[in-house]
């Protein structure tokens, strides 16, 4: 049985690290061990898994295909072992990914409490506004919003977020307040990572403007400085709306609240480290979103 697994974990580690040196460091083995293990695996498979030069290392097409299966095998093995432990309590490495602001402001405190309660859990949280492949990249869990398409994944709704359109009073004094969605084409729009603004009844608007950023904080700060209108999740702007620094516009046209999902590969469904965290997210995240805002 051990021969069947020989080299698989080393291969996955090298693929994720992008080098034998980095993989050896994280794996706790020598570079020679990593190289020989991967070489034996390639010989057994009859396929080259990496393109190797003196300066670079990259996966071959066969390597890319094998990585998905190998990472899934390792994860399923670890989850099966965890599920069969006497206590069934969360343990092992938990890899989670989510967007920057949601992660820094709201997911982080939940993860800290979780790690404190379960000392046998090690947490790695990668913040990324792009959607990553959970199975290929070896993640246990992601926090995502909106429509989900990957049928390989299980999604549990853990919270909702409202989206609002706002501007500073100084901007509205100079340019007027839009009364209809169509009025937005006559205004300076501050464009974030979403190319379409969402409104009631499924209506959308494609904003145009001279300020574009893939950071909600940068868009928010521009709105506070009176540079234009923006649309953001409520938790970004709620504090400033309450203080009067921003004014909500087109209130009657607000879209339905957007779901926030905990997303994980199907084999993770019964993993204690995942199921326990998902329940904690369902219990705590809505309150944090309603009660906390970025400063």
Backbone as CSV, one residue per row, in Angstrom:
resi,resn,N_x,N_y,N_z,CA_x,CA_y,CA_z,C_x,C_y,C_z
1,UNK,0.828,-1.220,0.000,0.000,0.000,0.000,0.857,1.262,0.000
2,UNK,1.975,1.183,0.769,2.813,2.369,0.841,3.396,2.714,-0.520
3,UNK,3.699,1.655,-1.342,4.230,1.913,-2.667,3.268,2.666,-3.547
4,UNK,1.965,2.437,-3.373,0.964,3.120,-4.187,0.954,4.619,-3.917
5,UNK,1.292,5.002,-2.690,1.274,6.407,-2.322,2.625,7.087,-2.536
6,UNK,3.658,6.300,-2.750,5.013,6.847,-2.814,5.125,7.946,-3.866
7,UNK,5.512,9.130,-3.446,5.739,10.244,-4.355,4.545,11.143,-4.596
8,UNK,3.343,10.693,-4.240,2.150,11.499,-4.549,2.134,12.783,-3.725
9,UNK,2.362,12.658,-2.429,2.365,13.859,-1.588,3.516,14.788,-1.960
10,UNK,4.658,14.215,-2.283,5.780,15.047,-2.708,5.451,15.788,-4.003
11,UNK,4.837,15.088,-4.946,4.450,15.719,-6.204,3.506,16.897,-5.977
12,UNK,2.472,16.696,-5.160,1.507,17.768,-4.893,2.196,18.943,-4.213
13,UNK,3.094,18.653,-3.279,3.817,19.716,-2.582,4.674,20.526,-3.541
14,UNK,5.378,19.847,-4.464,6.213,20.550,-5.445,5.346,21.383,-6.382
15,UNK,4.226,20.827,-6.830,3.339,21.549,-7.751,2.803,22.825,-7.104
16,UNK,2.451,22.759,-5.834,1.903,23.939,-5.154,2.980,24.966,-4.833
17,UNK,4.181,24.479,-4.482,5.265,25.399,-4.135,5.907,26.017,-5.368
18,UNK,5.855,25.318,-6.488,6.469,25.817,-7.704,7.961,25.571,-7.805
19,UNK,8.503,24.847,-6.836,9.931,24.515,-6.875,10.197,23.356,-5.929
20,UNK,11.270,22.614,-6.203,11.644,21.527,-5.310,12.168,22.078,-3.983
21,UNK,12.859,23.209,-4.036,13.405,23.797,-2.805,12.289,24.244,-1.872
22,UNK,11.323,24.970,-2.408,10.208,25.424,-1.576,9.389,24.271,-1.051
23,UNK,9.184,23.251,-1.876,8.421,22.087,-1.432,9.160,21.336,-0.339
24,UNK,10.486,21.200,-0.482,11.271,20.507,0.526,11.176,21.217,1.868
25,UNK,11.186,22.543,1.820,11.103,23.324,3.059,9.770,23.094,3.761
26,UNK,8.661,23.151,3.008,7.340,22.981,3.628,7.068,21.526,3.983
27,UNK,7.663,20.604,3.240,7.428,19.170,3.466,8.276,18.628,4.606
28,UNK,9.356,19.348,4.925,10.247,18.888,5.973,11.176,17.776,5.522
29,UNK,11.586,17.848,4.247,12.475,16.823,3.697,13.550,17.515,2.874
30,UNK,14.513,16.733,2.387,15.576,17.301,1.570,15.111,17.474,0.129
31,UNK,15.811,18.337,-0.604,15.509,18.527,-2.014,15.747,17.217,-2.778
32,UNK,16.782,16.491,-2.374,17.088,15.216,-3.022,15.935,14.229,-2.858
33,UNK,15.387,14.162,-1.634,14.251,13.268,-1.404,13.067,13.641,-2.280
34,UNK,12.760,14.936,-2.368,11.618,15.380,-3.160,11.830,15.038,-4.635
35,UNK,13.009,15.311,-5.144,13.296,15.062,-6.550,13.229,13.575,-6.887
36,UNK,13.832,12.742,-6.033,13.830,11.310,-6.306,12.428,10.719,-6.188
37,UNK,11.644,11.189,-5.226,10.282,10.676,-5.051,9.424,10.990,-6.268
38,UNK,9.541,12.230,-6.751,8.770,12.609,-7.939,9.263,11.836,-9.156
39,UNK,10.567,11.637,-9.248,11.112,10.870,-10.369,10.605,9.434,-10.390
40,UNK,10.555,8.798,-9.212,10.028,7.422,-9.139,8.553,7.386,-9.507
41,UNK,7.807,8.423,-9.089,6.384,8.482,-9.428,6.205,8.619,-10.932
42,UNK,6.992,9.467,-11.565,6.902,9.635,-13.015,7.221,8.326,-13.737
43,UNK,8.225,7.612,-13.228,8.586,6.338,-13.858,7.451,5.332,-13.723
44,UNK,6.806,5.323,-12.560,5.708,4.389,-12.336,4.505,4.712,-13.210
45,UNK,4.245,6.013,-13.411,3.105,6.444,-14.219,3.402,6.384,-15.711
46,UNK,4.692,6.385,-16.054,5.049,6.414,-17.465,4.772,7.750,-18.113
47,UNK,4.767,8.822,-17.298,4.497,10.171,-17.801,5.403,11.163,-17.093
48,UNK,5.844,12.180,-17.833,6.583,13.280,-17.221,5.574,14.273,-16.645
49,UNK,5.725,14.590,-15.365,4.777,15.474,-14.688,5.222,16.929,-14.675
50,UNK,6.516,17.166,-14.799,7.046,18.532,-14.780,7.952,18.770,-15.984
51,UNK,7.890,20.016,-16.501,8.925,20.510,-17.399,10.016,21.106,-16.512
52,UNK,11.249,20.624,-16.635,12.338,21.096,-15.786,13.409,21.768,-16.629
53,UNK,13.791,22.978,-16.210,14.978,23.624,-16.761,15.804,24.090,-15.571
54,UNK,16.963,24.653,-15.835,17.808,25.126,-14.730,17.186,26.319,-14.015
55,UNK,16.250,26.993,-14.674,15.681,28.210,-14.083,14.198,28.124,-13.771
56,UNK,13.526,27.119,-14.279,12.075,27.091,-14.070,11.563,25.665,-13.931
57,UNK,10.369,25.583,-13.357,9.683,24.304,-13.178,8.201,24.541,-13.447
58,UNK,7.612,23.751,-14.330,6.188,23.922,-14.620,5.564,22.564,-14.887
59,UNK,4.284,22.465,-14.656,3.563,21.220,-14.866,3.384,20.942,-16.358
60,UNK,3.527,19.686,-16.739,3.134,19.268,-18.079,1.616,19.136,-18.121
61,UNK,1.075,18.895,-19.282,-0.370,18.676,-19.369,-0.784,17.467,-18.536
62,UNK,0.015,16.405,-18.597,-0.273,15.226,-17.771,-0.186,15.567,-16.296
63,UNK,0.780,16.409,-15.939,0.934,16.815,-14.550,-0.248,17.611,-14.045
64,UNK,-0.787,18.489,-14.901,-1.956,19.278,-14.490,-3.159,18.380,-14.243
65,UNK,-3.346,17.411,-15.099,-4.473,16.492,-14.907,-4.274,15.641,-13.654
66,UNK,-3.065,15.167,-13.449,-2.810,14.301,-12.309,-2.884,15.067,-10.993
67,UNK,-2.556,16.349,-11.008,-2.582,17.141,-9.780,-3.972,17.180,-9.172
68,UNK,-4.998,17.371,-10.002,-6.366,17.399,-9.477,-6.697,16.103,-8.744
69,UNK,-6.404,14.987,-9.372,-6.725,13.687,-8.767,-5.886,13.424,-7.535
70,UNK,-4.596,13.761,-7.603,-3.701,13.488,-6.479,-4.078,14.324,-5.259
71,UNK,-4.374,15.608,-5.476,-4.765,16.464,-4.356,-6.065,15.980,-3.727
72,UNK,-6.996,15.533,-4.566,-8.264,15.026,-4.049,-8.058,13.741,-3.246
73,UNK,-7.191,12.855,-3.723,-6.902,11.615,-2.998,-6.339,11.897,-1.612
74,UNK,-5.392,12.810,-1.535,-4.779,13.140,-0.247,-5.811,13.744,0.698
75,UNK,-6.624,14.661,0.171,-7.637,15.304,1.016,-8.661,14.297,1.517
76,UNK,-9.094,13.390,0.633,-10.083,12.389,1.037,-9.491,11.427,2.069
77,UNK,-8.229,11.058,1.895,-7.582,10.194,2.875,-7.521,10.860,4.243
78,UNK,-7.088,12.128,4.259,-6.967,12.841,5.531,-8.324,13.031,6.191
79,UNK,-9.340,13.325,5.383,-10.676,13.516,5.951,-11.246,12.210,6.491
80,UNK,-10.984,11.104,5.800,-11.462,9.808,6.280,-10.829,9.450,7.622
81,UNK,-9.546,9.745,7.757,-8.860,9.480,9.021,-9.432,10.360,10.123
82,UNK,-9.646,11.656,9.801,-10.178,12.579,10.802,-11.572,12.162,11.257
83,UNK,-12.388,11.708,10.297,-13.764,11.321,10.627,-13.817,10.081,11.508
84,UNK,-12.763,9.257,11.473,-12.757,8.011,12.235,-12.052,8.119,13.570
85,UNK,-11.581,9.310,13.906,-10.922,9.461,15.199,-11.944,9.297,16.312
86,UNK,-11.452,8.969,17.491,-12.357,8.676,18.610,-13.236,9.864,18.961
87,UNK,-12.665,11.043,18.968,-13.442,12.203,19.403,-14.242,12.812,18.263
88,UNK,-13.762,12.639,17.021,-14.422,13.279,15.894,-14.283,14.780,15.922
89,UNK,-13.384,15.307,16.760,-13.223,16.751,16.866,-12.344,17.266,15.731
90,UNK,-12.485,18.536,15.368,-11.687,19.086,14.280,-10.197,18.994,14.570
91,UNK,-9.445,18.594,13.554,-7.994,18.523,13.689,-7.365,18.571,12.309
92,UNK,-6.067,18.853,12.287,-5.351,18.900,11.023,-5.313,20.294,10.430
93,UNK,-4.821,20.389,9.201,-4.691,21.667,8.516,-6.003,22.040,7.836
94,UNK,-6.470,23.254,8.078,-7.661,23.799,7.427,-7.220,24.924,6.511
95,UNK,-7.416,24.750,5.203,-7.052,25.770,4.219,-8.331,26.426,3.714
96,UNK,-8.399,27.746,3.867,-9.602,28.484,3.514,-9.220,29.688,2.666
97,UNK,-10.088,30.077,1.745,-9.853,31.249,0.914,-11.113,32.103,0.853
98,UNK,-10.921,33.416,0.791,-12.047,34.342,0.637,-11.498,35.693,0.192
99,UNK,-12.392,36.631,-0.071,-11.981,37.953,-0.536,-11.324,38.734,0.597
100,UNK,-10.594,39.789,0.222,-9.787,40.519,1.195,-10.614,41.137,2.322
101,UNK,-11.562,41.983,1.979,-12.285,42.711,3.028,-13.118,41.777,3.885
102,UNK,-13.830,40.853,3.258,-14.634,39.905,4.026,-13.737,39.089,4.953
103,UNK,-12.575,38.695,4.442,-11.658,37.897,5.257,-11.065,38.680,6.402
104,UNK,-10.552,39.870,6.119,-9.879,40.662,7.152,-10.845,41.118,8.236
105,UNK,-12.041,41.562,7.837,-12.956,42.189,8.787,-13.879,41.209,9.494
106,UNK,-14.277,40.139,8.816,-15.354,39.329,9.358,-15.021,37.847,9.532
107,UNK,-14.290,37.262,8.590,-13.952,35.847,8.711,-12.839,35.644,9.718
108,UNK,-11.886,36.575,9.758,-10.738,36.425,10.652,-11.117,36.242,12.124
109,UNK,-12.007,37.066,12.705,-12.347,36.841,14.120,-13.020,35.503,14.382
110,UNK,-13.803,35.022,13.401,-14.431,33.714,13.565,-13.375,32.617,13.531
111,UNK,-12.420,32.728,12.625,-11.339,31.743,12.539,-10.473,31.750,13.786
112,UNK,-10.220,32.919,14.341,-9.398,32.986,15.566,-10.081,32.257,16.712
113,UNK,-11.371,32.506,16.899,-12.110,31.810,17.964,-12.114,30.305,17.726
114,UNK,-12.262,29.928,16.466,-12.296,28.508,16.099,-10.960,27.838,16.436
115,UNK,-9.857,28.492,16.062,-8.535,27.931,16.323,-8.239,27.861,17.820
116,UNK,-8.723,28.835,18.576,-8.520,28.811,20.029,-9.296,27.676,20.686
117,UNK,-10.486,27.406,20.178,-11.302,26.339,20.769,-10.776,24.954,20.408
118,UNK,-10.192,24.821,19.219,-9.718,23.512,18.762,-8.204,23.564,18.531
119,UNK,-7.415,23.295,19.551,-5.959,23.450,19.457,-5.284,22.492,18.485
120,UNK,-5.987,21.462,18.034,-5.378,20.542,17.068,-5.618,20.972,15.620
121,UNK,-6.228,22.137,15.448,-6.439,22.699,14.116,-5.332,23.701,13.797
122,UNK,-4.797,23.611,12.583,-3.884,24.632,12.051,-4.587,25.315,10.886
123,UNK,-4.620,26.639,10.896,-5.390,27.398,9.905,-4.467,28.123,8.935
124,UNK,-4.742,27.972,7.657,-4.114,28.788,6.616,-5.228,29.477,5.851
125,UNK,-5.235,30.811,5.877,-6.273,31.583,5.188,-5.623,32.434,4.109
126,UNK,-5.995,32.181,2.857,-5.479,32.945,1.724,-6.558,33.901,1.235
127,UNK,-6.230,35.182,1.227,-7.176,36.196,0.776,-6.914,36.503,-0.693
128,UNK,-7.970,36.426,-1.484,-7.840,36.599,-2.935,-9.196,36.983,-3.488
129,UNK,-9.254,38.082,-4.216,-10.530,38.500,-4.797,-10.905,37.704,-6.043
130,UNK,-9.965,36.918,-6.559,-10.257,36.052,-7.695,-10.787,34.706,-7.199
131,UNK,-11.585,34.054,-8.031,-12.114,32.731,-7.694,-11.047,31.685,-7.995
132,UNK,-10.680,30.898,-6.999,-9.667,29.865,-7.189,-10.347,28.502,-7.299
133,UNK,-9.622,27.537,-7.844,-10.117,26.161,-7.967,-9.814,25.436,-6.660
134,UNK,-10.840,25.166,-5.878,-10.632,24.581,-4.553,-9.983,23.207,-4.633
135,UNK,-10.422,22.400,-5.569,-9.915,21.030,-5.661,-8.482,21.029,-6.177
136,UNK,-8.238,21.766,-7.238,-6.884,21.802,-7.803,-5.882,22.382,-6.817
137,UNK,-6.283,23.443,-6.094,-5.348,24.133,-5.217,-5.378,23.621,-3.775
138,UNK,-6.197,22.600,-3.520,-6.164,21.940,-2.233,-6.808,22.690,-1.077
139,UNK,-7.831,23.492,-1.354,-8.514,24.210,-0.281,-9.642,23.364,0.306
140,UNK,-9.859,23.534,1.596,-10.966,22.853,2.269,-12.267,23.631,2.139
141,UNK,-12.158,24.965,2.076,-13.356,25.798,2.178,-13.086,27.153,1.544
142,UNK,-14.130,27.713,0.919,-14.075,29.083,0.406,-15.334,29.814,0.833
143,UNK,-15.226,31.119,0.998,-16.388,31.970,1.248,-16.622,32.767,-0.025
144,UNK,-17.800,32.588,-0.637,-18.095,33.222,-1.910,-19.484,33.844,-1.889
145,UNK,-19.704,34.746,-2.828,-21.000,35.409,-2.935,-21.579,35.169,-4.326
146,UNK,-22.891,35.376,-4.426,-23.545,35.338,-5.722,-23.823,33.944,-6.244
147,UNK,-23.867,33.818,-7.565,-24.250,32.578,-8.243,-23.062,31.622,-8.317
148,UNK,-23.298,30.361,-7.998,-22.247,29.344,-8.010,-22.504,28.352,-9.138
149,UNK,-21.425,27.921,-9.795,-21.597,27.068,-10.965,-20.908,25.713,-10.863
150,UNK,-19.892,25.564,-10.042,-19.092,24.340,-10.025,-19.863,23.208,-9.341
151,UNK,-20.272,22.204,-10.106,-21.089,21.106,-9.571,-20.290,20.179,-8.665
152,UNK,-18.958,20.314,-8.660,-18.135,19.479,-7.794,-18.178,19.951,-6.346
153,UNK,-18.789,21.102,-6.122,-18.743,21.739,-4.814,-20.097,21.714,-4.126
154,UNK,-20.050,21.692,-2.799,-21.237,21.826,-1.962,-21.266,23.258,-1.441
155,UNK,-22.436,23.883,-1.441,-22.562,25.261,-0.969,-23.596,25.337,0.148
156,UNK,-23.218,25.945,1.253,-24.125,26.186,2.367,-24.233,27.690,2.583
157,UNK,-25.453,28.201,2.559,-25.627,29.637,2.759,-25.378,29.981,4.226
158,UNK,-24.435,30.889,4.473,-24.072,31.215,5.856,-24.471,32.636,6.235
159,UNK,-24.787,33.484,5.260,-25.187,34.862,5.563,-25.683,35.500,4.269
160,UNK,-26.060,36.776,4.362,-26.456,37.562,3.195,-25.824,38.937,3.307
161,UNK,-25.672,39.596,2.172,-25.173,40.967,2.215,-26.029,41.843,1.316
162,UNK,-26.338,43.022,1.824,-27.089,43.998,1.043,-26.119,44.870,0.254
163,UNK,-26.562,45.320,-0.903,-25.773,46.209,-1.751,-26.509,47.537,-1.862
164,UNK,-25.783,48.653,-1.670,-26.414,49.976,-1.722,-25.602,50.894,-2.632
165,UNK,-26.273,51.931,-3.123,-25.638,52.939,-3.977,-25.551,54.230,-3.182
166,UNK,-24.359,54.811,-3.127,-24.135,55.964,-2.240,-23.291,57.029,-2.916
167,UNK,-23.346,58.230,-2.328,-22.487,59.335,-2.751,-22.359,60.299,-1.582
168,UNK,-21.333,61.117,-1.597,-21.141,62.128,-0.562,-22.113,63.283,-0.774
169,UNK,-22.562,63.928,0.301,-23.443,65.097,0.150,-22.842,66.173,-0.753
170,UNK,-21.522,66.366,-0.687,-20.887,67.398,-1.512,-21.042,67.100,-2.999
171,UNK,-20.954,65.824,-3.367,-21.139,65.457,-4.775,-22.586,65.700,-5.195
172,UNK,-23.539,65.283,-4.361,-24.950,65.434,-4.712,-25.345,66.898,-4.788
173,UNK,-24.729,67.748,-3.970,-25.015,69.184,-4.038,-24.561,69.767,-5.373
174,UNK,-23.440,69.274,-5.881,-22.906,69.802,-7.146,-23.611,69.226,-8.362
175,UNK,-24.007,67.953,-8.295,-24.480,67.260,-9.500,-25.921,66.771,-9.415
176,UNK,-26.568,66.945,-8.274,-27.933,66.488,-8.129,-28.012,65.019,-7.739
177,UNK,-29.210,64.613,-7.315,-29.430,63.243,-6.857,-30.173,62.459,-7.928
178,UNK,-29.650,61.329,-8.360,-30.358,60.534,-9.374,-31.684,60.016,-8.820
179,UNK,-32.731,60.112,-9.622,-34.052,59.647,-9.213,-34.416,58.309,-9.844
180,UNK,-33.768,57.995,-10.953,-34.016,56.744,-11.668,-32.682,56.110,-12.040
181,UNK,-32.725,54.822,-12.316,-31.500,54.126,-12.710,-30.907,54.762,-13.962
182,UNK,-31.766,55.165,-14.894,-31.293,55.765,-16.146,-30.521,57.055,-15.909
183,UNK,-30.787,57.744,-14.790,-30.079,58.997,-14.491,-28.593,58.775,-14.250
184,UNK,-28.196,57.549,-13.908,-26.792,57.280,-13.567,-25.846,57.560,-14.727
185,UNK,-26.355,57.482,-15.960,-25.480,57.705,-17.115,-25.020,59.160,-17.195
186,UNK,-25.651,60.036,-16.433,-25.266,61.450,-16.411,-24.373,61.773,-15.222
187,UNK,-23.952,60.755,-14.468,-23.160,60.972,-13.256,-21.782,60.326,-13.365
188,UNK,-20.870,60.833,-12.535,-19.549,60.218,-12.395,-19.702,58.970,-11.531
189,UNK,-19.321,57.840,-12.068,-19.444,56.580,-11.345,-18.057,56.083,-10.930
190,UNK,-17.970,55.592,-9.732,-16.733,55.031,-9.198,-16.846,53.519,-9.342
191,UNK,-15.991,52.935,-10.147,-16.163,51.554,-10.589,-15.270,50.623,-9.772
192,UNK,-15.891,49.601,-9.197,-15.147,48.598,-8.445,-14.924,47.347,-9.269
193,UNK,-14.804,46.215,-8.593,-14.498,44.964,-9.293,-15.701,44.393,-10.035
194,UNK,-16.906,44.842,-9.693,-18.097,44.362,-10.383,-18.412,45.270,-11.569
195,UNK,-18.377,44.749,-12.792,-18.613,45.611,-13.965,-20.061,46.032,-14.138
196,UNK,-20.982,45.377,-13.433,-22.399,45.717,-13.523,-22.954,46.038,-12.142
197,UNK,-23.683,47.150,-12.043,-24.397,47.448,-10.807,-25.755,46.764,-10.861
198,UNK,-26.179,46.208,-9.740,-27.416,45.439,-9.667,-28.518,46.276,-9.009
199,UNK,-29.742,46.116,-9.531,-30.873,46.836,-8.966,-32.094,45.924,-8.907
200,UNK,-33.179,46.463,-8.388,-34.413,45.688,-8.231,-34.917,45.185,-9.583
201,UNK,-35.686,44.112,-9.507,-36.317,43.504,-10.683,-35.298,43.016,-11.711
202,UNK,-34.089,42.759,-11.258,-33.066,42.240,-12.144,-32.433,43.266,-13.066
203,UNK,-32.748,44.537,-12.884,-32.156,45.568,-13.736,-30.677,45.745,-13.401
204,UNK,-29.904,46.084,-14.415,-28.476,46.309,-14.224,-28.064,47.608,-14.904
205,UNK,-26.910,48.104,-14.502,-26.346,49.316,-15.110,-24.838,49.129,-15.192
206,UNK,-24.257,49.441,-16.356,-22.812,49.332,-16.520,-22.190,50.702,-16.242
207,UNK,-21.524,50.862,-15.108,-20.991,52.176,-14.741,-19.763,52.545,-15.568
208,UNK,-19.622,53.827,-15.822,-18.447,54.361,-16.492,-17.929,55.539,-15.679
209,UNK,-16.631,55.666,-15.619,-16.062,56.783,-14.869,-14.550,56.776,-14.963
210,UNK,-13.926,57.806,-14.397,-12.479,57.923,-14.488,-11.775,57.383,-13.251
211,UNK,-12.558,56.742,-12.344,-11.960,56.119,-11.158,-12.388,54.658,-11.105
212,UNK,-11.409,53.770,-11.305,-11.671,52.334,-11.259,-10.650,51.680,-10.349
213,UNK,-11.122,50.781,-9.492,-10.213,50.083,-8.575,-10.830,48.747,-8.197
214,UNK,-9.971,47.740,-8.013,-10.479,46.439,-7.571,-10.457,46.318,-6.058
215,UNK,-10.446,47.459,-5.390,-10.483,47.525,-3.929,-11.715,48.300,-3.499
216,UNK,-12.566,47.661,-2.689,-13.743,48.359,-2.190,-13.391,49.556,-1.333
217,UNK,-12.291,49.474,-0.573,-11.873,50.590,0.278,-11.484,51.794,-0.571
218,UNK,-10.776,51.557,-1.680,-10.406,52.677,-2.555,-11.632,53.324,-3.181
219,UNK,-12.611,52.504,-3.559,-13.851,53.058,-4.104,-14.594,53.849,-3.033
220,UNK,-14.655,53.303,-1.833,-15.328,53.987,-0.727,-14.670,55.327,-0.427
221,UNK,-13.345,55.347,-0.352,-12.638,56.592,-0.036,-12.870,57.646,-1.111
222,UNK,-12.929,57.212,-2.370,-13.207,58.163,-3.448,-14.604,58.753,-3.307
223,UNK,-15.564,57.918,-2.914,-16.925,58.422,-2.696,-16.954,59.418,-1.541
224,UNK,-16.245,59.103,-0.474,-16.199,60.013,0.678,-15.588,61.361,0.310
225,UNK,-14.670,61.366,-0.655,-14.051,62.620,-1.099,-14.900,63.373,-2.117
226,UNK,-16.099,62.852,-2.411,-17.001,63.564,-3.316,-16.698,63.385,-4.784
227,UNK,-16.030,62.279,-5.149,-15.646,62.077,-6.539,-16.755,61.478,-7.392
228,UNK,-17.803,60.926,-6.766,-18.875,60.360,-7.558,-19.728,59.391,-6.783
229,UNK,-20.554,58.650,-7.520,-21.442,57.632,-6.967,-20.760,56.268,-7.014
230,UNK,-21.089,55.406,-6.066,-20.572,54.035,-6.123,-21.621,53.080,-5.574
231,UNK,-21.448,51.816,-5.919,-22.296,50.760,-5.364,-21.395,49.757,-4.659
232,UNK,-21.714,49.500,-3.376,-20.882,48.642,-2.539,-21.762,47.812,-1.615
233,UNK,-21.244,46.700,-1.098,-21.949,46.014,-0.015,-22.175,46.972,1.147
234,UNK,-23.321,46.828,1.802,-23.688,47.767,2.862,-22.640,47.858,3.962
235,UNK,-21.963,46.731,4.251,-21.042,46.772,5.385,-19.865,47.724,5.148
236,UNK,-19.550,48.031,3.899,-18.524,49.032,3.631,-18.980,50.430,4.066
237,UNK,-20.227,50.756,3.748,-20.675,52.145,3.813,-21.613,52.461,4.967
238,UNK,-22.088,51.452,5.697,-23.148,51.682,6.695,-22.757,52.730,7.725
239,UNK,-21.547,52.651,8.233,-21.103,53.607,9.258,-21.141,55.035,8.724
240,UNK,-20.743,55.210,7.471,-20.677,56.553,6.889,-22.069,57.068,6.528
241,UNK,-22.984,56.168,6.202,-24.369,56.580,5.986,-24.975,57.051,7.305
242,UNK,-24.703,56.307,8.377,-25.236,56.712,9.687,-24.679,58.065,10.128
243,UNK,-23.424,58.329,9.828,-22.801,59.587,10.261,-23.154,60.759,9.355
244,UNK,-23.719,60.482,8.175,-24.048,61.533,7.223,-22.938,61.835,6.229
245,UNK,-21.817,61.105,6.312,-20.715,61.325,5.373,-21.067,60.833,3.975
246,UNK,-22.000,59.880,3.897,-22.506,59.386,2.629,-24.027,59.377,2.670
247,UNK,-24.633,59.514,1.510,-26.090,59.448,1.394,-26.450,58.285,0.471
248,UNK,-27.428,57.495,0.892,-27.891,56.412,0.040,-28.864,56.973,-0.987
249,UNK,-28.703,56.563,-2.236,-29.586,57.014,-3.309,-30.264,55.796,-3.935
250,UNK,-31.324,56.055,-4.669,-32.082,55.001,-5.356,-32.479,53.881,-4.398
251,UNK,-32.949,54.258,-3.210,-33.309,53.253,-2.200,-34.392,52.303,-2.700
252,UNK,-35.337,52.829,-3.458,-36.433,51.983,-3.946,-35.966,50.980,-4.987
253,UNK,-34.760,51.161,-5.494,-34.247,50.280,-6.538,-33.193,49.297,-6.018
254,UNK,-33.082,49.167,-4.709,-32.083,48.247,-4.151,-32.370,46.803,-4.582
255,UNK,-31.341,46.065,-4.935,-31.560,44.669,-5.318,-31.810,43.806,-4.097
256,UNK,-32.237,42.571,-4.320,-32.365,41.630,-3.220,-30.993,41.349,-2.616
257,UNK,-31.011,41.022,-1.332,-29.750,40.711,-0.673,-29.049,39.555,-1.382
258,UNK,-27.735,39.650,-1.438,-26.920,38.649,-2.124,-26.484,37.570,-1.134
259,UNK,-26.622,36.289,-1.473,-26.218,35.234,-0.543,-24.703,35.150,-0.400
260,UNK,-24.273,34.779,0.789,-22.869,34.468,1.056,-22.804,32.984,1.367
261,UNK,-21.920,32.279,0.672,-21.857,30.828,0.744,-20.549,30.349,1.357
262,UNK,-20.637,29.288,2.129,-19.467,28.476,2.459,-19.442,27.349,1.435
263,UNK,-18.363,27.270,0.675,-18.269,26.340,-0.453,-17.118,25.378,-0.201
264,UNK,-17.358,24.087,-0.455,-16.319,23.095,-0.186,-16.518,21.889,-1.096
265,UNK,-15.422,21.178,-1.412,-15.547,19.979,-2.245,-16.441,18.933,-1.590
266,UNK,-17.163,18.162,-2.381,-18.123,17.190,-1.845,-17.531,16.233,-0.809
267,UNK,-16.316,15.706,-1.008,-15.785,14.791,0.008,-15.558,15.440,1.372
268,UNK,-15.514,16.794,1.422,-15.279,17.488,2.687,-16.546,17.604,3.533
269,UNK,-17.687,17.215,2.956,-18.979,17.455,3.597,-19.039,16.877,5.008
270,UNK,-18.427,15.702,5.213,-18.506,15.048,6.516,-17.236,15.232,7.340
271,UNK,-16.333,16.071,6.865,-15.109,16.330,7.616,-15.426,17.200,8.834
272,UNK,-15.043,16.770,10.037,-15.349,17.574,11.230,-14.794,18.987,11.169
273,UNK,-13.588,19.150,10.610,-12.989,20.488,10.599,-13.777,21.444,9.698
274,UNK,-14.427,20.908,8.645,-15.217,21.745,7.753,-16.634,21.942,8.286
275,UNK,-17.296,20.866,8.664,-18.691,20.976,9.111,-18.811,21.836,10.366
276,UNK,-17.840,21.722,11.277,-17.885,22.525,12.503,-17.708,24.002,12.197
277,UNK,-16.792,24.325,11.288,-16.584,25.728,10.936,-17.785,26.292,10.189
278,UNK,-18.388,25.517,9.305,-19.557,26.000,8.565,-20.681,26.362,9.532
279,UNK,-20.917,25.536,10.526,-21.957,25.845,11.509,-21.621,27.108,12.285
280,UNK,-20.356,27.295,12.588,-19.950,28.504,13.306,-20.141,29.741,12.431
281,UNK,-19.834,29.628,11.150,-20.052,30.747,10.233,-21.531,31.102,10.153
282,UNK,-22.387,30.099,10.066,-23.836,30.351,10.013,-24.326,31.056,11.266
283,UNK,-23.738,30.731,12.404,-24.187,31.303,13.670,-23.646,32.720,13.899
284,UNK,-22.428,33.000,13.435,-21.763,34.242,13.831,-21.643,35.286,12.718
285,UNK,-21.511,34.852,11.464,-21.239,35.819,10.403,-22.364,36.827,10.189
286,UNK,-23.641,36.436,10.203,-24.692,37.457,10.005,-24.624,38.588,11.019
287,UNK,-24.373,38.246,12.288,-24.286,39.283,13.303,-23.111,40.214,13.095
288,UNK,-21.970,39.675,12.689,-20.801,40.505,12.436,-21.046,41.443,11.260
289,UNK,-21.654,40.946,10.209,-21.928,41.778,9.051,-22.888,42.903,9.381
290,UNK,-23.852,42.651,10.247,-24.831,43.666,10.601,-24.320,44.651,11.635
291,UNK,-23.313,44.209,12.390,-22.859,45.067,13.491,-21.509,45.702,13.315
292,UNK,-20.735,45.252,12.299,-19.378,45.754,12.103,-19.220,46.314,10.705
293,UNK,-18.433,47.372,10.600,-18.152,47.965,9.300,-16.693,48.365,9.260
294,UNK,-16.076,48.409,8.081,-14.702,48.887,7.974,-14.620,50.343,8.348
295,UNK,-13.518,50.708,8.951,-13.314,52.112,9.313,-12.653,52.867,8.177
